[in-house]
Amino acid sequence: MLGLYFSGTGTSRYALEVFLSKYDTSARAYAIDDADVAEYIKDDKEIVFSYSVQYSNIPKMLNDFIDRNRHLWQGKKVFVIATMGLFSGDGAGILARRLRRYGAQITGGLHLKMPDSIADEKALKRSIEKIKSSSGQQKRR
Ligand SMILES: Cc1cc2nc3c(=O)[nH]c(=O)nc-3n(C[C@H](O)[C@H](O)[C@H](O)COP(=O)(O)O)c2cc1C
């Protein structure tokens, strides 16, 4: 199993590393701009993506990465994690549909409400206490 992340402040990377630690302790996680990422993808059939929702959409850099490497997704089994501050839009579905178009099989998706990464957007702000209690609720579900 291979983990791939696009993560501005480390939130999506953290979520991915926790996920991998539960499912495959030998799995490694790499940023999509890692110099050797294409080789890692070629070598693995199962991929877990983790990225942050931006403007209710997939970040442009990730979108471009998927398109640029369109020849790599055929036959891969992919699970998608989408992190968000408040509202995911179609979250994991956006990446899932794009990868499916290139021949990947989507095994599932997860939306995670995480601390926000926009400093000037009041709607996304939550106190440390609130963040801690909502992550506790996610664990209990
Ligand atoms: C440019 C930008 C746009 C964002 N747009 C949304 C959004 O539409 N909805 C939302 O819930 N969170 C939005 N966020 C918040 C991030 O999705 C959220 O904080 C995420 O957990 C950050 O993960 P990261 O540190 O791995 O990038 C946005 C963040 C940035 C930087």
The ligand as an ORCA input file, in Angstrom:
! r2SCAN-3c Opt
* xyz 0 1
  C      -7.010     27.886     -0.474
  C      -7.826     27.069      0.502
  C      -9.164     26.807      0.243
  C      -9.920     26.053      1.159
  N     -11.233     25.800      0.868
  C     -11.960     25.066      1.740
  C     -13.337     24.755      1.440
  O     -13.883     25.097      0.403
  N     -14.024     24.050      2.373
  C     -13.472     23.628      3.552
  O     -14.142     23.013      4.344
  N     -12.170     23.872      3.841
  C     -11.408     24.582      2.972
  N     -10.087     24.834      3.267
  C      -9.531     24.318      4.510
  C      -8.743     23.025      4.292
  O      -9.402     22.110      3.456
  C      -8.540     22.305      5.644
  O      -8.072     23.176      6.618
  C      -7.584     21.134      5.499
  O      -7.684     20.289      6.631
  C      -6.127     21.595      5.346
  O      -5.317     20.467      5.120
  P      -3.790     20.556      4.703
  O      -3.076     21.235      5.802
  O      -3.392     19.136      4.559
  O      -3.711     21.306      3.404
  C      -9.320     25.563      2.361
  C      -7.959     25.819      2.591
  C      -7.224     26.552      1.686
  C      -5.752     26.809      1.969
*
